[in-house]
């Protein structure tokens, strides 16, 4: 008996490639963190979740990156209207200037200065989050895949104009190949294990400060 196999279209080949793709693991030595437009007005417009929790979470992510020496890029948009990038994070990276995006679009990488800043780190794993999930975060993440990065989206540090907008953007990113994660997952994966020389500092300044569980237990 001869079995006939239908010809595969390009979409089918792409799906097979994604299914066989080796699971991605974050490496501190190969990661760059991009935080997009964490500004007061942008945060005020978030209606998908608790703004205070989102601010707590992104500060935890940034502090972990600072302690572990992760290459970091910060961006803002329309500072006169939206305010400056959150001071708490700027103070963690006093030597890193916030890139005020000149191209008034939703994809940060349309601004050549931002794209260059990320590429010049030489890192292949792009970890990012931003405001809002449905716009600048999602569009930049999808562009990151097109630019050849392994892209990891930190979802609990972001928010959008509504719960459905936030959740739909996450689904869209996953379909595009972005790996979803949380701030604690990212920092733990960067740290790798409790034998890391920075583990004690991370416990003191990140886990116990920004996580209610660790604050109670440690």
C-alpha positions, 0 to 999 in steps of 0.5 A, a space after each residue: 500500500 502506498 501512502 500519499 503525503 500532502 505537500 507542505 506549505 511554508 506555514 507547515 514547515 515553519 510550524 514543524 520547525 517551531 515544534 522541534 525547536 530546542 527549549 530556550 534557557 536564559 544565560 546571564 552572559 548572553 542576555 540584554 534587558 530592554 525596559 520600555 517606557 516606564 513613565 508615570 503617565 504610561 503607568 497611570 493608563 494601565 487598567 489590566 492589573 494593580 499598578 503598584 504591583 507592576 511597579 514593584 515587579 519591574 523594580 525587582 527585575 531591574 534590581 536583579 539585572 543590576 546586581 548580576 551585571 546584565 546589559 540594560 537598555 532603557 527607553 522613554 517616549 514623549 517625556 514632556 507629556 508622559 514624564 521621566 522614566 521611573 526614578 527608582 530604576 534610573 537610580 539603579 543604573 546611574 551610568 546608563 542614559 535613558 534613550 528618549 525615542 525620536 520616532 513616535 511609533 510603537 516599535 522601539 526598534 524603529 528608533 535606530 538608536 535603540 536598536 543599535 544600543 541593544 545590538 551593540 551589547 553583542 547579546 543574543 537573548 533579548 529579555 524585555 518588558 514595557 508599557 503598554 503590553 498591547 503596543 510598544 512591548 508586543 510590537 518591539 518583542 515581535 520585531 526582536 524575533 525578526 532581528 534574530 534575537 531569542 526573545 523573552 517577554 516578562 509579562 508580570 512587569 507589564 500592563 495595558 489598557 484593559 485585562 483583555 488587551 494585556 492577555 491578548 498581547 501575551 497570546 500574540 507574542 507567544 504565537 510569534 515565538 516569544 518565551 513568556 516568563 515572570 520577573 522571578 523566573 528570569 532572575 532565578 534563571 540568570 542566577 542559575 543556582 544558590 551557589 552563585 556568588 551573588 545569591 546572598 545579595 539577590 536574597 537580601 535586595 531582590 527576593 526578600 524586598 520584592 516578594 511577599 513569600 521571601 519577605 516572610 520566610 527570610 
